[in-house]
Amino acid sequence: MAFYPFKPEFDLIFSRFGVMFFDDPVRAFANIRKGAASGARLAFVAWRAPKENEWAMVPFSAAKPHLPNIKPADPNAPGPFAFADTGRVRAILSEAGFHDVAIEAFDGVMDLGDMPEF
C-alpha cells in the first residue's frame, strides 16, 4: 500500500469521521505524522461504541428480532466504531509517534438538514 509523501508543513491535521476506516491505522497515522510541522496538532472526531449512538442502536434494535443470528463483527476492524476503545486509540497514536494524547467525549447534535418529503 502506497502512502502520500507528506512534508512536515501542517500546523493542524484534522479529520471528521474518517480515520476509523484505516486498514492499518498505525501505518496511516505514522504517515500522517510526517506532514506535521513542529508543534502541530492532530484532531479527529470518531464515533464511540454503538450503544452510545442512538442513530445506530435504535434502528438496529428495531430490526434485530427480524435478522438471522450472525457472528459479531471484529470491533477493531475498519468501520464506524473501530475507535470506540480509547485504550486502543491511545496505543495506535503512541505507536505512530504521537504524544500528549488527550481523548475527550463529546455529546452533541448533528444537524443533517430537513427530511425530504416524498
N, C-alpha and C positions, 0 to 999 in steps of 0.2 A: 504494500500500500504506500503510495507516494503522499508526501505531505507538502504543504505550501512552504517555500523557503523564506520564512519571516526574517526581517531585520529588526533589531531592538529599537523601535521608534514610537511605540504606542504608550501613552500615559494611562489609558483606561481601556481595558478589554472587557466587553460586556456581551452577555448572551441572555436571551429571554426564551426559555423553554426549548433549548436546542442541544445543550451539552449532554443530556442524559441519553442521547441516541448514538453516542460514540461507540464503535465496535471495540476499540481498545482505548479506554479513557486515559490511562496513564500516558501512553504514547501521544495521544492527541493533545492533552494538556501540556506535556513537555514541549511539544512543537509550538503550541500557542505561546508558551512562556518565552520562546525565542523572540517573539515580537514585542515583549515588554521592555520598555526603557527603564533605566534605573529609577526605582521608587514607584513604578507603575502599580496600578491596582487591577485585580481581576474581580469582576462581579457577575453573578448569574442568578437567574431565577429558575427553579426546578420544582416539580410537584413533590409533595410529601407523600406518605403512604396512601393507598386508595381509600382506606377507612376515614381519612381526614379530608377527603374531597367529595363533597356531595354530588358534584357533576358526574362523577364516575360511579359512586356507590348506589345512588338512587335508581338509575336505570338498570344497573347490574342486579340489584336486589329484586327488582320487579321481574326481570327476565329469568333469574336463576331457577325458579321452580319448573320452568319450561325447557331448560337446557339439559343436555346429557352430562353426566359426570365426566369431567375432564381433569387431567393432571394439572396441578397448579403450575403456573409459569415460573421460571427462574427469576427471583426478584432482582438479581444482578444483571440480567440480560438487558441489552439496549431496549429502551422503551420509556414511556412517560414516567414510570415510577422507579426507575433504576437508581435514582439518587435519594430515595426515601430514607436510607440508613445513613445518618450523619457521620457515624464512625467510618463507614466505607468511603464517604466523600472526603473526609479528612485524610485518610490513608492514601487515596488516589492523588490528591493535591500535593501531599507531602512527598510521595514517591516521584511526582512530576517536577519537584523542585520549588514548590510554593511554600511559604512560611507565614506565620502570624494569621492563620486561617480563622475567620470568625463566621459562624453559621447562625443566622437568625431566622426564626419562624415569622412569617408574615401572613396574617389573615386579612384578606381584602376581597373586594367585589370586583369582578371583571365585567365591564360594560361591553357586551358583544353586539350592541345595537338592538333595534326593534325586530321582533319576529315578523317575517314576511307573511302577508295574508294570501291564502290560496283560494 
